[in-house]
Amino acid sequence: SEDECGHTMRWLATLFARPSVRMRYGVLLASTMQGVGKTTLCDIARKQVGEHNSSNPSAQQIIDSSFNSWIAAKRLVFVNEIYEGKGWTAYNKLKTYVTDDYIRVNEKFLPEYSVPNWAHFILCSNSELALRVEDHDRRFFVPTVTEERK
C-alpha cells in the first residue's frame, strides 16, 4: 500500500540522514516472487550508510553461531535470505539485537565485550514464512511487497 511504501521510505530516510536516531524496529521484506527489488533496495541502503557501516550475515550465522562480530559497530545489518518457517529461534535471537541499547560481542579468540548497539535490520525473504513474528510485536515492520516484476 502507499502508506506502507511511505513508511518504508521514512525509515530509510531516517537511517540515512539521522545517524543519531536509533529506530528500535527492523524491516522484513517478504514476497514469493524473486526479482522484485528487495535485494536491490538493500544494496542501495548499504551504499548510503557505507559498506564499512553495514554487514550481510547469513541467517545461519545469526541463528546458529555463538559469534556475532557481524553486529559490532554497524548501522545496517542486511540478511538477504531468511527463512525460518514456524520456528521461534531466529525471532528470539533477533529481537534483543533489534531493541537492546548495548550488546555483548563475541569474536573468535577475544574476550567478550559490550558496545552500544546502533544496528538497524533489513531482512529479506522469498517466502511468506520468512520469520515467525508475534502478532502485536513492534520490533518488525512487514510491508506488503509487490509480487510483480518490473
C-alpha positions in Angstrom: 0.0 0.0 0.0 1.0 3.6 -0.4 1.1 4.1 3.4 3.5 1.1 3.8 5.7 2.4 1.0 5.8 5.8 2.6 6.6 4.4 6.0 9.4 2.3 4.5 10.8 5.4 2.7 10.7 7.4 6.0 12.5 4.5 7.8 15.2 4.6 5.1 15.5 8.4 5.2 15.9 8.4 8.9 18.6 5.7 8.6 20.5 7.8 6.1 20.0 11.3 7.3 19.8 10.9 11.1 22.6 8.7 12.4 22.0 9.9 15.9 18.5 8.3 15.8 18.2 4.6 16.5 14.9 3.1 15.3 14.0 0.1 17.5 12.4 -1.9 14.8 13.6 -3.6 11.6 12.0 -4.1 8.2 11.1 -7.5 6.9 10.6 -7.7 3.2 9.0 -10.9 2.1 7.5 -11.9 -1.2 7.3 -15.2 -3.0 8.3 -13.7 -6.3 12.0 -13.3 -6.9 13.4 -10.3 -8.8 11.0 -7.7 -7.4 13.8 -5.5 -6.0 14.2 -6.5 -2.3 18.0 -7.1 -2.6 18.4 -4.0 -4.8 16.8 -1.8 -2.2 19.1 -3.3 0.5 22.2 -2.8 -1.7 21.3 0.9 -2.1 20.8 1.2 1.6 24.2 -0.4 2.3 25.9 2.1 -0.1 24.2 5.0 1.6 25.3 4.1 5.1 28.7 2.9 3.8 29.9 -0.6 3.3 32.1 -0.3 6.5 28.9 0.5 8.5 27.0 -2.5 7.2 27.1 -6.2 7.4 25.5 -9.0 5.5 25.4 -12.1 7.7 23.5 -15.2 6.7 20.5 -16.4 8.7 22.7 -19.4 9.7 25.4 -17.1 11.2 22.8 -15.2 13.3 20.9 -18.3 14.5 23.4 -21.0 14.9 26.7 -19.3 15.7 27.7 -18.0 19.1 30.0 -15.4 17.4 28.3 -12.1 16.5 31.0 -9.8 15.3 28.7 -9.0 12.3 26.8 -6.6 14.5 29.7 -4.7 16.2 29.9 -1.1 15.2 27.4 -1.5 12.4 24.5 0.8 11.4 22.8 -1.6 9.0 22.5 -5.4 9.1 21.1 -6.9 5.9 20.1 -10.6 5.9 19.5 -11.5 2.2 17.5 -14.7 2.7 15.9 -15.5 6.0 13.6 -18.5 6.1 12.8 -19.9 9.5 9.3 -21.2 8.9 7.3 -21.7 12.1 10.2 -21.8 14.5 10.9 -19.2 17.1 14.7 -19.5 17.2 15.5 -16.7 14.8 12.9 -14.4 16.2 14.0 -14.8 19.8 17.7 -14.3 18.8 17.0 -11.2 16.7 14.6 -9.4 19.0 17.3 -8.4 21.5 19.6 -7.3 18.7 16.8 -5.1 17.4 16.0 -3.3 20.7 18.8 -3.5 23.2 20.9 -0.4 23.8 24.1 -2.4 24.4 25.1 -5.7 23.0 27.7 -8.3 24.1 30.0 -9.0 21.2 31.6 -12.4 21.0 34.5 -12.6 18.5 36.8 -15.6 18.0 39.9 -15.6 20.1 38.9 -12.4 22.0 37.2 -11.9 25.3 33.5 -10.8 25.1 32.9 -7.1 25.3 30.0 -4.7 25.4 29.3 -1.9 22.8 26.5 0.5 22.1 24.0 -1.0 19.6 23.4 1.2 16.6 22.3 -1.6 14.3 19.2 -1.4 12.1 17.9 -4.5 10.4 16.5 -5.3 6.9 15.6 -8.9 6.5 14.6 -10.2 3.1 13.0 -13.5 2.0 11.3 -15.2 -0.9 8.9 -17.0 1.5 5.8 -15.9 3.3 7.1 -18.0 6.2 10.3 -15.9 6.5 10.2 -15.2 10.2 7.7 -16.1 12.8 6.7 -12.8 14.5 4.2 -12.4 17.3 1.0 -10.7 16.2 1.4 -7.5 18.2 5.2 -7.3 18.1 6.5 -3.8 17.2 10.1 -4.9 16.5 9.4 -5.6 12.8 7.6 -3.7 10.2 6.4 -6.0 7.5 5.2 -4.1 4.5 3.4 -5.7 1.6 6.0 -6.3 -1.2 4.9 -6.4 -4.8 4.7 -9.8 -6.5 5.2 -8.2 -9.9 8.5 -7.9 -11.7 9.2 -4.6 -13.4 
